[in-house]
Amino acid sequence: MLCIQPRKIQRFLAEFRKYRMTQSQIIKVCSQSGGILASKISNFIGLFDQLRVYGVKAQDVVDIIHKLPEFALQNRKDLIKRKLDMIKREGQRDEVYMKNFIKRHPDILLK
């Protein structure tokens, strides 16, 4: 963390506060995600935006990140969107199924 620009850390902390993450959640995601602070802030914001399209609330995304900190890194190059579009297309599923799928089985999206 010492080699990261203070401005970038401040922007991440602002986003963490925006989504009402607790201090313990912030510490867990920063230490166990595998490098969230080294990634782009837009990847983290895009994760919430992309899952909102499927009807997943921000608090549910925070809960997923708390359970699986590495989930915070899954939106590089719109990876989440491509995975969810493939599941929806190949499985011929509707929006309600996709919302429940994301909430119940976020670990599948890590693969």
C-alpha positions in Angstrom: 0.0 0.0 0.0 2.9 2.3 0.5 3.6 2.6 -3.3 0.1 3.6 -4.2 -0.7 7.3 -4.7 -2.5 8.9 -1.8 -5.1 10.4 -4.2 -6.0 7.0 -5.5 -6.5 5.7 -2.0 -8.7 8.6 -1.2 -10.8 7.9 -4.3 -11.2 4.2 -3.3 -12.1 5.2 0.3 -14.7 7.6 -1.1 -16.3 4.8 -3.1 -16.2 2.5 -0.1 -18.0 5.1 2.0 -20.5 5.8 -0.9 -21.6 2.1 -0.7 -21.6 2.3 3.1 -18.9 -0.3 3.7 -17.9 -0.8 7.3 -14.3 -0.4 8.4 -13.9 -4.2 8.8 -15.3 -4.8 5.3 -12.9 -2.2 3.9 -9.9 -3.8 5.6 -11.0 -7.3 4.5 -11.5 -6.4 0.8 -8.2 -4.4 0.7 -6.2 -7.2 2.3 -7.8 -10.3 0.7 -9.0 -9.2 -2.7 -5.6 -9.7 -4.3 -4.9 -6.1 -5.3 -8.1 -4.0 -5.4 -6.1 -0.8 -4.7 -3.8 -1.5 -7.6 -6.7 -1.8 -10.0 -8.5 1.1 -11.7 -11.3 2.8 -9.6 -13.5 2.5 -12.7 -13.4 -1.3 -12.4 -14.8 -1.1 -8.9 -17.5 1.4 -9.8 -18.4 -0.6 -12.9 -18.9 -3.7 -10.8 -21.7 -2.0 -9.0 -23.1 -0.4 -12.1 -23.1 -3.7 -14.1 -24.9 -5.6 -11.3 -27.4 -2.8 -10.9 -28.5 -3.6 -14.5 -29.5 -7.0 -13.3 -31.4 -5.6 -10.3 -28.8 -6.4 -7.7 -28.8 -3.7 -5.0 -25.5 -2.1 -3.9 -25.9 -3.5 -0.4 -26.2 -7.0 -1.9 -23.0 -6.4 -3.9 -21.2 -5.2 -0.7 -22.4 -8.4 1.0 -21.0 -10.5 -1.8 -17.7 -8.7 -1.7 -17.5 -9.2 2.1 -18.0 -12.9 1.6 -15.8 -13.2 -1.5 -13.2 -10.3 -1.5 -11.7 -11.4 -4.8 -15.1 -10.7 -6.4 -14.2 -7.0 -6.3 -11.6 -7.6 -9.1 -14.0 -9.4 -11.5 -15.0 -6.4 -13.6 -11.8 -5.9 -15.5 -12.5 -5.3 -19.2 -16.3 -5.8 -18.5 -15.7 -9.4 -17.6 -18.8 -9.6 -15.4 -21.0 -8.3 -18.3 -19.6 -10.9 -20.7 -20.0 -13.8 -18.3 -23.6 -12.8 -17.4 -24.6 -12.2 -21.0 -23.3 -15.7 -21.9 -25.1 -17.4 -19.0 -28.3 -15.5 -20.0 -28.0 -16.3 -23.7 -26.9 -19.9 -23.4 -29.3 -20.7 -20.5 -32.2 -18.7 -22.0 -32.9 -17.1 -18.6 -34.9 -14.1 -17.7 -33.9 -11.1 -15.6 -35.3 -12.4 -12.3 -33.4 -15.6 -12.6 -30.2 -13.7 -13.3 -30.7 -11.5 -10.3 -31.2 -14.5 -8.0 -28.3 -16.4 -9.6 -25.9 -13.5 -8.9 -27.1 -13.2 -5.3 -27.0 -17.0 -4.5 -24.0 -18.1 -6.5 -21.5 -15.3 -6.9 -18.6 -17.8 -6.6 -19.5 -19.2 -10.1 -18.7 -15.8 -11.6 -15.2 -16.0 -10.2 -14.3 -18.9 -12.5 
